[in-house]
Amino acid sequence: MEIKVLGTGCANCKMLEKSVINALAEMDIAANVQKVEDIQKIMAYGVMRTPALVIDEKVVLSGRVPPIKEIKEIIEINK
């Protein structure tokens, strides 16, 4: 599973990255998590609001930091 957190380095972007890593650990799922901060790469996904979450090249969340419970549900649906 390939997971990307899109964001330019704001506090919410960092919080989403940390929450994703924690959710994966709690679910005992191995995934490659990358932080993408390059604005051109972010725009290539069609994301207008960050932070955003991309799982296996599909944008699954944009513009907010959900609770870990919701992140787990998103990961489960998209694995």
ROLUM-97316 format. One line per 2 residues: number of its first residue (from 1); for each residue z, y, x of N, C-alpha, C, O. Coordinates in pm, whole numbers. Layout:
<filos>
NUM) Z Y X Z Y X Z Y X Z Y X  ... $
</filos>
This chain:
<filos>
1) 0 -117 84 0 0 0 0 124 89 78 136 183  -88 215 57 -105 340 132 -56 455 43 -112 478 -64 $
3) 47 525 87 102 635 9 94 763 91 131 765 209  46 870 28 38 1000 94 114 1103 11 101 1109 -112 $
5) 193 1182 80 260 1295 17 185 1419 61 179 1451 180  126 1490 -35 48 1608 -4 133 1732 -24 195 1751 -128 $
7) 135 1817 79 210 1941 69 210 2014 202 199 1952 308  223 2145 196 211 2226 316 340 2239 396 344 2312 495 $
9) 444 2170 356 569 2173 432 683 2242 360 787 2268 421  667 2272 233 774 2338 156 890 2240 132 878 2120 156 $
11) 1000 2294 85 1119 2211 60 1091 2100 -41 1138 1988 -23  1016 2131 -147 984 2028 -247 898 1917 -189 915 1801 -225 $
13) 806 1953 -101 720 1852 -38 804 1757 47 785 1636 43  896 1813 123 984 1730 207 1076 1644 121 1104 1529 156 $
15) 1122 1699 7 1208 1623 -82 1133 1507 -146 1188 1398 -160  1007 1529 -184 927 1420 -241 905 1310 -139 916 1192 -171 $
17) 874 1347 -16 854 1247 90 981 1164 108 974 1041 116  1096 1228 115 1222 1157 133 1251 1066 13 1295 953 30 $
19) 1225 1115 -107 1249 1035 -228 1159 913 -234 1202 805 -274  1033 928 -193 940 815 -190 988 709 -92 988 590 -123 $
21) 1029 752 27 1078 658 128 1203 586 77 1216 465 96  1294 659 12 1415 597 -43 1381 499 -155 1439 391 -162 $
23) 1289 536 -242 1249 448 -352 1188 319 -299 1219 210 -348  1102 330 -198 1040 211 -138 1147 119 -77 1140 -3 -91 $
25) 1245 179 -11 1352 100 50 1434 28 -56 1467 -89 -40  1466 98 -164 1543 37 -273 1464 -76 -341 1523 -173 -388 $
27) 1333 -61 -347 1248 -162 -411 1207 -273 -314 1147 -372 -355  1241 -256 -187 1203 -351 -81 1052 -372 -78 1003 -485 -74 $
29) 979 -260 -79 834 -263 -72 790 -199 59 833 -88 93  704 -269 131 649 -214 255 526 -131 221 436 -176 150 $
31) 523 -10 273 408 77 250 393 172 367 490 203 437  273 216 389 245 314 492 253 452 425 169 486 342 $
33) 354 531 462 374 663 401 330 769 501 378 773 615  240 855 457 191 964 542 219 1097 474 215 1107 351 $
35) 245 1198 554 261 1334 504 133 1408 541 97 1414 658  65 1465 442 -59 1540 465 -30 1687 440 1 1727 328 $
37) -41 1768 546 -11 1911 535 -135 1999 549 -128 2120 523  -247 1942 589 -370 2019 606 -425 2060 470 -457 1975 387 $
39) -436 2189 447 -477 2241 316 -616 2193 276 -641 2169 157  -707 2177 371 -842 2128 340 -838 1983 290 -909 1947 196 $
41) -754 1902 353 -741 1762 311 -675 1753 174 -712 1669 91  -577 1840 150 -511 1842 18 -612 1880 -90 -618 1817 -195 $
43) -690 1983 -64 -790 2029 -161 -897 1924 -186 -955 1918 -295  -924 1840 -87 -1025 1734 -103 -984 1635 -212 -1069 1568 -271 $
45) -854 1625 -240 -806 1538 -348 -812 1607 -484 -782 1545 -586  -849 1735 -485 -856 1810 -610 -719 1856 -657 -703 1894 -773 $
47) -622 1855 -568 -486 1895 -602 -473 2046 -593 -506 2106 -491  -426 2107 -701 -408 2252 -702 -261 2291 -691 -228 2404 -654 $
49) -171 2197 -722 -28 2224 -713 39 2115 -632 20 1996 -657  118 2157 -535 192 2061 -453 340 2070 -490 383 2171 -546 $
51) 417 1968 -459 377 1848 -388 296 1755 -477 301 1762 -600  223 1668 -413 145 1568 -486 165 1432 -420 195 1423 -301 $
53) 147 1329 -499 164 1193 -451 34 1116 -473 -22 1116 -583  -14 1052 -367 -137 974 -372 -104 830 -334 -45 805 -229 $
55) -142 737 -419 -121 595 -390 -257 528 -386 -332 531 -483  -288 468 -272 -417 402 -250 -533 491 -292 -623 449 -365 $
57) -529 615 -245 -634 717 -264 -647 766 -408 -749 828 -442  -548 741 -493 -549 789 -631 -432 887 -650 -317 852 -623 $
59) -462 1008 -695 -357 1107 -721 -279 1063 -844 -336 1051 -953  -148 1038 -827 -68 988 -938 38 1089 -984 103 1069 -1087 $
61) 55 1197 -908 156 1297 -942 122 1427 -872 74 1427 -759  146 1539 -941 116 1668 -881 205 1777 -940 229 1780 -1061 $
63) 255 1866 -852 323 1985 -899 471 1976 -925 531 2072 -974  533 1861 -894 677 1849 -920 737 1736 -838 667 1653 -782 $
65) 871 1736 -834 944 1628 -767 1023 1554 -875 1125 1603 -923  976 1436 -913 1046 1361 -1018 1170 1291 -962 1185 1279 -840 $
67) 1259 1245 -1050 1373 1166 -1004 1326 1034 -942 1216 988 -970  1410 975 -859 1373 851 -791 1336 741 -891 1246 662 -865 $
69) 1404 737 -1005 1372 636 -1107 1225 646 -1149 1157 544 -1162  1178 767 -1169 1038 786 -1208 943 753 -1093 835 698 -1116 $
71) 982 786 -973 900 752 -855 885 600 -847 775 550 -820  993 528 -869 986 381 -867 889 329 -973 811 238 -947 $
73) 895 388 -1092 804 346 -1200 658 372 -1161 571 289 -1186  633 487 -1101 496 522 -1057 448 422 -952 334 376 -957 $
75) 535 390 -857 498 294 -752 472 157 -813 374 91 -778  558 114 -904 542 -17 -968 410 -27 -1044 341 -128 -1035 $
77) 376 77 -1118 252 78 -1195 129 74 -1105 27 15 -1140  140 136 -989 23 154 -901 17 58 -783 -68 73 -696 $
79) 107 -41 -779 101 -133 -664 5 -247 -686 -11 -332 -598 $
</filos>
